[in-house]
Amino acid sequence: MKALILGVFLLTMMFSCKPSGQNQVSESTAKTDDSIMQIARKTFKILPSVAESKDNPVTPAKVKLGKLLYFDTRLSMTGKNSCNSCHNLAAFGDDNKVTSTGDAGQKGSRNSPTVFNAALHNMQFWDGRAKNVEEQAGMPILNPVEMAIPHAGFLVKRLSSIKLYQDMFTQAFPNQKKPVNYANLQKAIGAFERTLLTPSRFDKYMAGNKTAITPEEKAGLKVFIESGCGNCHFGVGIGGGLLQKFGLVTDYRTLTGSKMNDEGRKKVTKNEADKDVFKVPGLRNSVGTYPYFHDGSIAKLDTAVKIMGKAQLNKNLNDIEIKKIVAFLNSLSGTINPADKTIPQELVKNMN
């Protein structure tokens, strides 16, 4: 009987106990995970459901109108381009070209940034010249290289002649005598863009789900923060919050091989101190928004990470560190609402 009891005791100990060293490793890993998560929560923020605006409240009628306008090629002079042409909602919100092709076939001077999550940024365009997506929405339409509409009145007259838009502008902006106007067009497109948010596995991790991202992605997050990347790429957009000189340590052109001599914000302010100053891009969905930088000079994400380490932090990131950071960036790839990718049927019928 004693032998039987001893055997049961030994079996129980074998299946219920782990080596003390293994327990210590598990506890250490858990503490490290908790530490990384706490630092991440101080550096970044969870994506909201909508990028709300006090100046332009998001309403269903505005969003519906804004989506039609976003996909409508009649917002360009010859009818070849829409907002979606350069900011393709089926391809992470950009066109994956070095620079985009405008309505008249001319090439733009800068890489088209993604429209997804852009409404959460503190400024728009690479040089930060627009304060929000509403202001930004009206600029490419009147740009002679991009959509080439000669002036706002021209487009207002064009849209005012379309019954669909007469009705939809009235619904979106009730109690206005002349709702079809350029300011309302900007507000409608802006309202739609404020819904173009892509929640990711990283947001689930930030909300407390420790298994939402992989161990390699967590390791990459740790390298990302400890290397200093989070000093510029912070907040809800993992960037998009400030302007910064590209090439704090060395001229970026020597690292990228850039053929364009773009001096960034200096072109706007005429201030020498703003030479090579650009908006810090948001890194959400960056795995799919190649090529990289304002001039689209770099095709691969790992190369872009290596260049940023040297140009901004004066660090020669090794292959392992770069691989880990790229893994972390992969966790920022979000879910695109399938409805956002489709052209509204009302528009299709109206165009036919």
Long-range contacts (C-beta under 8 A, 24 or more apart in sequence): 33-210, 33-218, 36-218, 36-221, 36-222, 36-225, 37-205, 37-206, 37-208, 37-210, 39-225, 40-205, 40-206, 40-221, 40-225, 41-206, 43-225, 43-230, 43-234, 44-202, 44-206, 44-230, 44-234, 44-235, 44-236, 44-238, 45-206, 45-235, 45-236, 46-203, 46-206, 46-207, 46-236, 47-117, 47-120, 47-197, 47-198, 47-199, 47-200, 47-203, 47-236, 47-284, 47-334, 48-120, 48-197, 48-236, 49-197, 50-194, 50-195, 50-197, 51-117, 51-119, 51-120, 51-193, 51-194, 51-195, 51-197, 52-194, 53-119, 53-132, 53-134, 53-190, 53-194, 55-132, 55-134, 56-134, 56-187, 56-190, 56-191, 56-194, 57-191, 58-191, 58-194, 58-195, 59-172, 59-191, 61-168, 61-171, 61-172, 62-172, 62-173, 62-187, 62-188, 62-191, 62-192, 63-188, 63-191, 63-192, 63-195, 64-168, 64-172, 64-344, 65-165, 65-168, 65-169, 65-171, 65-172, 65-188, 65-192, 66-188, 66-189, 66-190, 66-191, 66-192, 66-193, 67-192, 67-340, 67-344, 68-164, 68-165, 68-168, 68-344, 68-346, 68-347, 69-185, 69-188, 69-189, 69-192, 70-189, 70-192, 70-193, 71-343, 71-344, 71-347, 72-347, 72-351, 73-351, 74-158, 74-159, 75-141, 75-147, 75-149, 75-155, 76-103, 76-141, 76-146, 76-147, 76-148, 76-149, 77-103, 77-104, 77-147, 77-148, 77-149, 77-150, 78-103, 78-104, 78-148, 81-146, 81-147, 83-115, 83-137, 83-140, 83-189, 86-112, 86-140, 86-146, 87-112, 87-114, 87-115, 89-115, 89-116, 89-196, 89-336, 89-340, 89-341, 90-336, 90-341, 91-288, 92-116, 92-285, 92-288, 92-289, 92-336, 93-118, 93-196, 93-285, 93-289, 94-289, 96-289, 96-290, 96-291, 97-291, 97-296, 98-291, 98-295, 98-296, 98-297, 99-295, 99-296, 100-146, 102-143, 102-145, 102-146, 102-147, 102-148, 103-146, 103-147, 103-148, 104-144, 104-145, 104-148, 106-145, 107-145, 108-145, 108-146, 109-145, 109-260, 109-262, 110-262, 110-294, 110-295, 110-296, 111-291, 111-292, 111-293, 111-294, 111-295, 111-296, 113-281, 113-289, 114-282, 114-284, 114-285, 114-289, 115-193, 115-196, 116-196, 116-197, 116-198, 116-284, 116-285, 116-334, 116-336, 117-196, 117-197, 117-198, 117-236, 117-237, 117-240, 117-282, 117-284, 117-285, 117-334, 118-193, 118-196, 118-237, 118-240, 118-282, 119-190, 119-193, 119-194, 119-196, 119-197, 120-197, 120-235, 120-236, 120-237, 120-240, 120-282, 121-237, 121-239, 121-240, 121-241, 121-279, 121-282, 122-240, 122-241, 122-242, 123-240, 123-243, 123-279, 124-279, 125-279, 126-264, 126-278, 126-279, 126-294, 127-264, 127-265, 127-267, 127-268, 127-277, 127-278, 127-279, 128-243, 128-265, 128-268, 128-279, 129-265, 129-268, 132-190, 133-189, 133-190, 133-193, 133-194, 134-186, 134-187, 134-189, 134-190, 135-186, 136-190, 137-185, 137-186, 137-189, 137-190, 137-193, 138-182, 138-185, 138-186, 152-182, 153-182, 155-182, 155-185, 156-180, 156-181, 156-182, 156-185, 159-185, 162-350, 164-346, 164-347, 164-350, 195-340, 196-340, 197-334, 198-284, 198-285, 198-333, 198-334, 198-335, 198-336, 199-334, 199-335, 200-284, 200-331, 200-332, 200-333, 200-334, 200-335, 201-331, 201-333, 202-331, 202-332, 203-334, 205-331, 212-331, 213-328, 213-331, 214-327, 214-331, 216-324, 216-327, 217-327, 217-328, 217-330, 217-331, 218-328, 219-324, 219-327, 219-328, 220-323, 220-324, 220-325, 220-326, 220-327, 220-328, 220-329, 220-331, 221-328, 221-331, 222-324, 223-321, 223-324, 223-325, 223-328, 224-325, 224-328, 227-309, 227-313, 227-315, 227-317, 227-321, 227-325, 228-312, 228-313, 228-315, 229-308, 229-313, 229-325, 232-280, 232-312, 233-280, 233-282, 233-283, 237-282, 237-283, 237-284, 238-282, 238-283, 238-284, 238-332, 239-280, 239-281, 239-282, 239-283, 240-279, 240-280, 240-281, 240-282, 241-280, 242-279, 242-280, 243-277, 243-278, 243-279, 243-280, 244-277, 244-278, 244-280, 244-312, 245-275, 245-276, 245-277, 245-278, 246-276, 246-277, 246-278, 246-293, 246-294, 246-311, 246-312, 247-276, 247-311, 247-312, 248-311, 248-312, 248-313, 248-314, 249-310, 249-311, 249-312, 249-313, 249-314, 250-310, 250-311, 251-276, 252-276, 252-293, 252-307, 252-311, 255-307, 255-310, 255-311, 256-293, 256-295, 256-297, 256-298, 256-307, 257-297, 258-293, 258-295, 258-297, 259-295, 259-297, 260-295, 260-297, 262-294, 262-295, 264-294, 283-329, 283-332, 284-332, 284-333, 284-334, 285-332, 285-333, 285-334, 286-329, 286-332, 287-326, 287-329, 287-330, 287-332, 287-333, 288-333, 301-326, 301-329, 302-326, 305-329
